[in-house]
């Protein structure tokens, strides 16, 4: 019985060993996987393979977008007029110093037509006394012949002569669709980072949609409210302004416009569909839609400030522009505009928001708080001019 028991154990062991060796041989020679049922494979290496493949695909997308789109992206350069400035030197007294006259990269743009139309931000080319030029990726330079600034959005169209500076036609960029963007969607930004590093490529995702940002300083009266902008964590630095925010297909979905200075990886872009709508008006009439103008510099009074000073919320008028609709209506510095028509002014709705929603030629009723009394004045909005 003992011998028979040993024979049974030996036979079973022989069968198992034969199966394992046979399975191993089949696994190596024929690609069969019978060992998968007996031996647990290293699943980590399999998962890492997927990760490596995903990274490789992402790199390929970025490389493809950069190579295809970069020829359509330009650097915007400014040349300010030379001027003589007196400067006091502690040891040498007054000295005369010359400023300006040097070219400096200040922003980015992208080509939208072969005949030389280029989109950028209005604030990039805001100095009407200076001259501008654009430089392509292959270092071809074109003088800007004409600038059309959009008074409603932070946009501008630059016109260059494509026959000058290069024998190669300018390459227009593809405009995408910004109406169906998703948070988390992969994006690529290209621009002249810090006004120094041309054609810098950064990547990220769409961090938020429908954001509202304020450009300018309400105290100086130069506020622009941009609503519905795209938030992204793709690195956008000064100098990237006016450059394209792209999807993985290399289409522009936004125009990079601002970066939050007190935060990290928070940038904003104007949706491309806003740009396309403005371009339709530009192509139809040769200019952008008109912006209504009241003609005041103001500071918004918050609820806390109003309570502290026993005054109503609204827009505190710092200065009235001479000859403006506000002056013609009788508005003076020190007034507080509490309402425009039926819309109450305050932190949630500033004067510039309400005026910007009106039309040139609109007659508006201004409710004014002056010397502890409420007045009603009528103003006819005129057309804003740079």
Secondary structure as the mmCIF struct_conf table of DSSP 4:
data_model
#
loop_
_struct_conf.conf_type_id
_struct_conf.id
_struct_conf.beg_label_comp_id
_struct_conf.beg_label_asym_id
_struct_conf.beg_label_seq_id
_struct_conf.end_label_comp_id
_struct_conf.end_label_asym_id
_struct_conf.end_label_seq_id
HELX_RH_AL_P HELX_RH_AL_P1 UNK A 2 UNK A 29
TURN_TY1_P TURN_TY1_P1 UNK A 30 UNK A 30
HELX_RH_3T_P HELX_RH_3T_P1 UNK A 34 UNK A 37
TURN_TY1_P TURN_TY1_P2 UNK A 38 UNK A 38
BEND BEND1 UNK A 39 UNK A 39
HELX_RH_AL_P HELX_RH_AL_P2 UNK A 43 UNK A 69
HELX_RH_3T_P HELX_RH_3T_P2 UNK A 70 UNK A 72
STRN STRN1 UNK A 73 UNK A 79
HELX_LH_PP_P HELX_LH_PP_P1 UNK A 80 UNK A 82
STRN STRN2 UNK A 83 UNK A 89
TURN_TY1_P TURN_TY1_P3 UNK A 90 UNK A 92
STRN STRN3 UNK A 93 UNK A 99
STRN STRN4 UNK A 103 UNK A 111
TURN_TY1_P TURN_TY1_P4 UNK A 114 UNK A 115
BEND BEND2 UNK A 116 UNK A 116
STRN STRN5 UNK A 117 UNK A 120
HELX_RH_3T_P HELX_RH_3T_P3 UNK A 122 UNK A 125
TURN_TY1_P TURN_TY1_P5 UNK A 128 UNK A 129
BEND BEND3 UNK A 130 UNK A 130
STRN STRN6 UNK A 131 UNK A 135
TURN_TY1_P TURN_TY1_P6 UNK A 137 UNK A 138
STRN STRN7 UNK A 141 UNK A 150
TURN_TY1_P TURN_TY1_P7 UNK A 151 UNK A 154
STRN STRN8 UNK A 155 UNK A 160
TURN_TY1_P TURN_TY1_P8 UNK A 162 UNK A 163
BEND BEND4 UNK A 164 UNK A 165
BEND BEND5 UNK A 167 UNK A 168
HELX_LH_PP_P HELX_LH_PP_P2 UNK A 169 UNK A 170
HELX_LH_PP_P HELX_LH_PP_P3 UNK A 172 UNK A 174
STRN STRN9 UNK A 175 UNK A 175
TURN_TY1_P TURN_TY1_P9 UNK A 179 UNK A 180
TURN_TY1_P TURN_TY1_P10 UNK A 183 UNK A 184
STRN STRN10 UNK A 186 UNK A 193
TURN_TY1_P TURN_TY1_P11 UNK A 194 UNK A 196
STRN STRN11 UNK A 197 UNK A 215
BEND BEND6 UNK A 216 UNK A 216
HELX_RH_3T_P HELX_RH_3T_P4 UNK A 218 UNK A 220
TURN_TY1_P TURN_TY1_P12 UNK A 221 UNK A 221
STRN STRN12 UNK A 224 UNK A 232
BEND BEND7 UNK A 234 UNK A 234
TURN_TY1_P TURN_TY1_P13 UNK A 238 UNK A 239
TURN_TY1_P TURN_TY1_P14 UNK A 241 UNK A 242
HELX_LH_PP_P HELX_LH_PP_P4 UNK A 243 UNK A 243
STRN STRN13 UNK A 244 UNK A 246
TURN_TY1_P TURN_TY1_P15 UNK A 248 UNK A 249
BEND BEND8 UNK A 250 UNK A 250
STRN STRN14 UNK A 252 UNK A 259
TURN_TY1_P TURN_TY1_P16 UNK A 261 UNK A 262
BEND BEND9 UNK A 263 UNK A 265
STRN STRN15 UNK A 267 UNK A 271
HELX_RH_AL_P HELX_RH_AL_P3 UNK A 272 UNK A 285
BEND BEND10 UNK A 286 UNK A 287
HELX_LH_PP_P HELX_LH_PP_P5 UNK A 288 UNK A 290
STRN STRN16 UNK A 292 UNK A 293
STRN STRN17 UNK A 296 UNK A 301
HELX_LH_PP_P HELX_LH_PP_P6 UNK A 302 UNK A 302
HELX_RH_AL_P HELX_RH_AL_P4 UNK A 303 UNK A 309
TURN_TY1_P TURN_TY1_P17 UNK A 310 UNK A 310
BEND BEND11 UNK A 313 UNK A 313
STRN STRN18 UNK A 314 UNK A 320
TURN_TY1_P TURN_TY1_P18 UNK A 322 UNK A 323
BEND BEND12 UNK A 324 UNK A 324
HELX_RH_AL_P HELX_RH_AL_P5 UNK A 325 UNK A 329
TURN_TY1_P TURN_TY1_P19 UNK A 330 UNK A 330
TURN_TY1_P TURN_TY1_P20 UNK A 333 UNK A 334
STRN STRN19 UNK A 336 UNK A 340
TURN_TY1_P TURN_TY1_P21 UNK A 341 UNK A 342
STRN STRN20 UNK A 343 UNK A 344
HELX_LH_PP_P HELX_LH_PP_P7 UNK A 345 UNK A 345
BEND BEND13 UNK A 346 UNK A 349
HELX_RH_AL_P HELX_RH_AL_P6 UNK A 351 UNK A 356
TURN_TY1_P TURN_TY1_P22 UNK A 357 UNK A 357
BEND BEND14 UNK A 358 UNK A 358
TURN_TY1_P TURN_TY1_P23 UNK A 360 UNK A 361
STRN STRN21 UNK A 363 UNK A 370
TURN_TY1_P TURN_TY1_P24 UNK A 371 UNK A 372
STRN STRN22 UNK A 373 UNK A 380
STRN STRN23 UNK A 382 UNK A 383
#
